[in-house]
Each structure stands twice: as structure tokens, then as C-alpha cells.
């Protein structure tokens, strides 16, 4: 089952990367909205608030244009940096390992949000949050037991459904993201 998770994770990464950037942002809004809710009790109150504000800004970028939110993304990115203990310039090889007050899955969600805010701030669209989002998805239900891999497999399939629904939408605008979320994750 671990091989299936790796294959599905790679499929999600490739599918997200294949989307045009505005559609990538739309898919990431759907997936991260679901993850923020799912990780809610495993997060800190500060991170839940920051995630909510970040999702609002991401949604504004999806509904309008990433350029519309560039100035507002920087303070949120810096808050994510502070929360994760990283300075904007990064860290050197002597830096202590990250000691986040949350489990690794929630920590990966923090990296996703930080990377999305950095992309929106800089206007350099690197699709940099892709690796962390698949780790956050698989760690949500992660365990050492192969029998317990089914929830990760299911979540990855649901992420692929999000990408498919967002990618297949007609026109230049993203589809109704609440509807995509309901169909992909709750349908």
C-alpha cells in the first residue's frame, strides 16, 4: 500500500503542476481549505487564525488575480515564517531542527500556506507548495500499519478529483470552489 501512496502522491503533484497557475491556485484553495478544517484540533489557535486569513487572501487571488493580493501576501508570509521559526533569509547548516508545536502533518500544512503566500507575494509562480501539500494529505491519516493506509489513499484520490474538476471547468474563471470541495471531499 505504501507504493500506492507514493504513486498517488506523484500523480497529485504532476496533476497540480500541469494546471495553469490560476487553476493551480483554485485547486490549492480547495485542498488546503479541507486540510485546515481536518487539522483544526491538531493545530494551534494562532495557526488556525493565520490559516483562515491566508485562505481568504488565496480566495481573493483566485476570484480576481494573484497580482491583486501581492502586497497583502507579504505580512502573512512573514507570520508563517515566524510561526515556523524561520527567518526570511532562511537558515544555515548549524540551525537547530524545526521544533514545531504540532505534529508533522500539521507542520506540512504550515509550509504549504507559507509557500503559497510567498508565491503570491513575489509573483514568481513556482508551484512550490505541491510537495508539502501531498505530505500534509498523507500524514493526516498516517500510521505505521499498512491496513491504515486506506484513508491516505482515499484522500489522495479526492485531491486528484479536485484537480480534475478544476482543470475541466469551462472558461477562464475557476469553477464554483465550494461545489468542487463538496463533490470531491464530501460527495
Secondary structure, 3 states (H helix, E strand, C coil): CHHHHHHHHHHHHHHHHHCCHHHHHHHHHHHHHHHHHHCHHHCCHHHHHHHHHHHHHHHHHHHCCHHHHHHHHHHHHHHHHHHHCCECCECCCCCCCCCCCCCHHHHHHHHHHHHHHHHHHHCCCCCCCHHHHHHHHHHHCCCCCHHHHHHHHHHHHHHHHHHHHHHCCCCCCCCCHHHHHHHHHHC
